[in-house]
Amino acid sequence: MVGNALSHAATPFLVWAEYEAGDLTVAVMDGAHTLPSLLPFDDGQRQGGRGMAIIDDVGGSWGLVKTDLGKIVWATIGGPADVPEQRA
């Protein structure tokens, strides 16, 4: 999310993080009105575009809030119980 703010927003941004009861929540606020999207995994040729898919894949939740000044993108990932087993 920070990478997206650096690469795409071209505005100042603010990062906020909170750890509570085994859940890590990170939010990034920037001044761009362009919204992120959940892109499918590809064959590894694309540069970037995997961040939200990784959060989604490990059982996290994410969302966004549009504001008059831009947007806030947030993600929450739970403790070890929410992380899937290693894949073969």
C-alpha positions as CSV (number, residue, x, y, z in Angstrom):
1,M,0.0,0.0,0.0
2,V,2.9,2.3,0.7
3,G,4.4,1.3,-2.6
4,N,1.2,2.3,-4.3
5,A,1.2,5.6,-2.6
6,L,4.8,6.2,-3.7
7,S,4.3,5.0,-7.2
8,H,0.9,6.2,-8.1
9,A,-0.4,9.0,-5.8
10,A,2.3,11.6,-6.4
11,T,1.0,13.3,-3.2
12,P,2.1,13.4,0.4
13,F,0.8,10.3,2.3
14,L,0.3,9.2,5.9
15,V,0.8,5.6,7.2
16,W,-0.9,4.4,10.3
17,A,-0.5,1.0,12.0
18,E,-2.1,-0.6,15.0
19,Y,-1.6,-4.0,16.6
20,E,-4.4,-5.1,18.9
21,A,-5.5,-8.5,20.1
22,G,-3.5,-10.4,17.5
23,D,-4.6,-8.3,14.6
24,L,-2.3,-6.0,12.6
25,T,-4.1,-3.1,10.8
26,V,-2.3,-0.8,8.5
27,A,-3.8,2.2,6.7
28,V,-2.4,4.5,4.1
29,M,-4.0,7.9,3.3
30,D,-3.0,9.7,0.2
31,G,-4.3,12.6,-2.0
32,A,-5.0,10.6,-5.1
33,H,-8.6,9.7,-6.1
34,T,-7.6,6.6,-8.2
35,L,-8.8,3.5,-6.4
36,P,-6.8,0.3,-6.0
37,S,-8.1,-2.9,-7.4
38,L,-7.6,-6.6,-6.6
39,L,-5.7,-8.0,-9.5
40,P,-5.4,-11.8,-10.1
41,F,-2.0,-13.5,-9.7
42,D,-0.2,-13.7,-13.0
43,D,2.7,-15.7,-14.3
44,G,5.2,-13.5,-12.5
45,Q,5.9,-11.3,-15.5
46,R,4.1,-8.2,-14.2
47,Q,6.0,-5.7,-12.1
48,G,3.9,-5.1,-8.9
49,G,0.2,-5.3,-8.6
50,R,0.2,-8.2,-6.1
51,G,-0.1,-6.5,-2.7
52,M,-3.8,-6.6,-2.2
53,A,-4.0,-10.1,-3.6
54,I,-1.4,-11.3,-1.0
55,I,-3.4,-9.7,1.8
56,D,-6.6,-11.3,0.4
57,D,-4.8,-14.7,0.0
58,V,-3.6,-14.9,3.7
59,G,-7.1,-14.4,4.9
60,G,-6.8,-10.7,5.6
61,S,-9.5,-8.1,5.0
62,W,-9.1,-4.8,3.3
63,G,-11.0,-1.9,2.0
64,L,-11.0,1.7,1.2
65,V,-12.6,5.0,2.2
66,K,-13.0,7.7,-0.3
67,T,-12.4,11.2,1.2
68,D,-12.7,14.7,-0.2
69,L,-8.9,14.8,-0.2
70,G,-8.2,11.4,-1.8
71,K,-8.6,8.0,-0.1
72,I,-7.6,5.7,2.8
73,V,-6.7,2.1,2.0
74,W,-6.6,-0.2,4.9
75,A,-5.8,-3.9,5.6
76,T,-6.1,-6.1,8.6
77,I,-4.2,-9.4,9.0
78,G,-4.9,-11.7,12.0
79,G,-2.5,-13.7,14.0
80,P,-1.2,-17.2,13.2
81,A,-4.7,-18.8,13.2
82,D,-5.5,-16.8,10.0
83,V,-2.4,-17.6,8.1
84,P,-3.0,-20.6,5.7
85,E,-0.8,-23.7,5.8
86,Q,2.3,-23.7,3.6
87,R,1.4,-24.9,0.1
88,A,3.1,-27.7,-1.7
